[in-house]
């Protein structure tokens, strides 16, 4: 059963929702369309307003990305910069309608519905968080709306057939997979495990990673969980997983750590790869999440120390090749551009300072969406520049402010303008691939005693790793192996013990031989004749063979080398000798017991037949009684039966 706190969004539900909204849209366009020409409304300063909608996940909920916390202020900042820039959209003012999606697709669809059917027509939409972007980008083409996503990493979104009007400034999560595989190869790990939540974003990333590993001859085992990772972590422990790639949202990541602690899946033998866009101190337990493992439980590990194992994270960078060598170290944000102003007139560093100020210098590194804030800023610039481009290319009778949801000409122009976007933003060069994706590089960081240290950067395009620092290993002995090392070792019997057992075996054989000679020598005596001498001889031969098998049982002893052929022969011989010896000894003993029994039984029979004659008259009466009762068994079991017991053994098979 699903845990009640988990928000689910299986594909069939999104399809149902899509169907519902499509039907709604059809009905509304039939009976009273939302796609009416909106009356342009001038602002206080006489500029015409252009409306856009944006959904921002302001909280993570049970499992999600709270990226709106830093991305919304970044978008608001971009809005101010664009509206104050006289070169961009002169005579127009952008107006943002925003709502909190909580990274829940159902809620986001409700907000989308409001954007469309309430207030002014929106020309474009901004979306963040993969599950939300997925449903919005799947639905929006019904209203000819282009969507720009500032925070959706799902590889599934790179599908033009399914998402015909989606662009994103956030790179696909697949970008990190070549980096991971490169690391596996560097440390000679041939077996890794993937632990993933069943969201489509992680499912698609894991599938891509599995294929990339397979190409390099690396075995990847995948475990997935829905809400509660307990069973999946248990399976990892059973599989002796050592190198683990975690693909899940941050609240789920804390649950995974809790289980890793409980089930001992941490420490110097383990290496964990986590997604790089979690807040810096994401591993600290949150009291409101009510996890059953907290710091107070005594030995709860300090996850930021090396004793807890190696924690690596991958951060996607959005820089061009020239900027690659000029990275600024020590920033977990990892996304700001170098000190060259872009289209907005500010540099990456200025952007960061402005955003910090806007956020009142709070602990920004622990804000959801802090690493993605430059992407959100650039997403709004991409949107504004696309409006600019569309405005310039529109036929005379069409105006941006008159956009309606069935205006396919304007929708196509908007789409083409976004597609051809190319500008320098605060997150680097912004341009989109044919599938609407951003091109990026990856940075690897290691959590070393409370600090994230950049250990290397991987250029996906050139397939080149640039190492900047050593990865530290908890015990200083280098990378841990990818599984328990199995060493084949020949186990031999101690020479002293072997000699003692051989001496005992010799004594056994000598005793058997002595008994045999004794048997042969005194075979004429009555007592020997009555003791079944043939059986005795076979028994002695069996005992001697069993004792002889002990010589072979201890082989090979320490220092004795055998070839494979010799070892096979030895194995067969010792078992065969023991088997034959045991059969001789036990068989002859059993034969003896049988003979003695038969003699005893025939003597009994003779006595019984004598008694039968004496009891004949009584027997006649009893036979009559048996006929009347109809059951000889009842008669036999009756406590009042006067039937003579000694008669029965003679009728039994013996
Ligand atoms: N970097 C945030 C991505 C969030 C998501 O893909 O849902």
Boltz pocket constraint, residues with backbone or C-beta under 6 A from the ligand:
constraints:
  - pocket:
      binder: B
      contacts: [[A, 65], [A, 67], [A, 128], [A, 129], [A, 130], [A, 131], [A, 151], [A, 152], [A, 153], [A, 154], [A, 170], [A, 201], [A, 277], [A, 372]]
      max_distance: 6.0
